[in-house]
Amino acid sequence: MGMPAGVRETAGVAIVDLSAVAKDGRITLGESSNSLRDNVGWLLEAGATNLLLNMKDVDYIDSSGLGELGAARTYAISKRGVIKLLNVQPKIRQLMELTRMDSVFEMYDDEPNALGSFYS
């Protein structure tokens, strides 16, 4: 299998555009959460250590999707990797705060700042 759809590399960071995972803007139980897990897992197995998940086009995430984000972070740590979030929509950012996931994920609104954070 080649690099998953929606993935690009910039400055040693694999940027995953989650619009390829959540084609309808939703990360929910089923295909979209499985696709998130598969893509992140593939990248980590391929040796990527810096992952930036671009959530620009994601406007809904359920508990299964949140669980996959948490599991992806745990798996990344086991592979000596880091996952950060980019362009988290206000409604999802609120949910991240409510579930306290904002304390485990760094979130950025600007891609250059997000990329720079991996090396500062």
C-alpha positions in Angstrom: 0.0 0.0 0.0 1.3 3.5 -0.9 0.9 6.6 1.2 -2.7 7.1 2.2 -4.8 9.6 0.4 -4.8 13.1 1.9 -1.3 12.9 3.3 1.5 15.2 2.4 4.9 15.8 3.9 6.3 19.2 4.7 9.5 19.8 6.7 9.6 16.2 8.1 6.0 16.4 9.3 3.3 14.1 7.8 0.2 16.3 7.4 -3.0 14.3 7.3 -5.9 16.2 5.7 -8.8 14.5 7.5 -11.2 15.5 4.7 -9.9 12.3 3.0 -11.0 10.3 6.0 -14.2 12.2 6.8 -15.5 12.8 3.3 -18.8 14.1 4.7 -17.1 16.2 7.4 -17.9 13.6 10.1 -15.7 11.2 12.0 -18.0 8.7 13.5 -18.3 5.0 14.4 -17.6 3.0 11.3 -15.7 3.7 8.1 -14.4 7.2 9.0 -13.0 6.3 12.4 -11.6 3.0 11.0 -10.0 5.0 8.2 -8.4 7.5 10.7 -7.0 4.5 12.6 -5.6 2.8 9.5 -4.0 6.0 8.0 -2.4 7.0 11.3 -1.2 3.5 11.9 0.2 3.1 8.4 2.2 6.4 8.8 3.6 5.4 12.2 4.5 1.9 11.0 6.2 3.5 7.9 8.4 5.5 10.3 6.7 8.9 10.5 7.2 10.4 14.0 5.6 13.9 13.5 2.0 13.9 12.5 -0.3 16.9 12.1 -4.0 16.1 11.7 -5.7 18.8 9.7 -9.3 19.0 10.8 -10.3 21.9 8.7 -13.1 20.1 6.9 -14.3 18.1 10.0 -17.4 19.6 11.5 -18.6 16.7 13.6 -16.9 14.0 15.7 -18.6 11.4 17.9 -17.3 9.5 20.9 -15.9 6.8 18.6 -14.0 9.4 16.7 -12.6 11.0 19.9 -11.6 7.5 21.0 -9.7 7.0 17.8 -7.9 10.3 18.3 -6.9 9.2 21.8 -5.9 5.7 20.6 -3.8 7.3 17.8 -2.0 9.5 20.3 -1.2 6.5 22.5 0.0 4.5 19.6 2.1 7.4 18.4 3.8 7.7 21.8 4.6 4.0 21.8 6.3 4.6 18.4 8.1 7.7 19.8 5.8 9.9 17.7 3.8 13.0 18.3 0.3 13.9 17.0 -0.9 17.5 16.9 -4.1 19.0 15.6 -4.6 21.8 13.1 -7.7 23.9 12.2 -10.0 22.4 14.8 -13.5 23.8 14.3 -15.0 25.8 17.2 -17.7 23.2 17.9 -15.1 20.4 18.0 -12.7 22.5 20.1 -15.5 22.9 22.6 -16.0 19.2 22.7 -12.3 18.7 23.2 -12.3 21.1 26.1 -15.4 19.4 27.6 -13.8 16.0 27.4 -10.4 17.5 28.5 -8.7 16.2 25.4 -7.5 19.7 24.9 -5.0 19.0 27.6 -3.5 16.0 25.7 -3.4 17.5 22.1 -1.7 20.6 21.0 -4.1 22.5 18.7 -3.1 25.1 16.1 -5.0 27.4 13.8 -2.0 28.2 11.6 0.0 25.6 9.6 3.4 27.4 9.8 3.1 27.7 13.6 2.0 24.1 13.9 5.0 22.9 11.7 7.4 25.1 13.7 6.1 23.6 17.0 7.6 20.2 16.1 11.1 21.8 16.2 10.9 24.4 19.0 
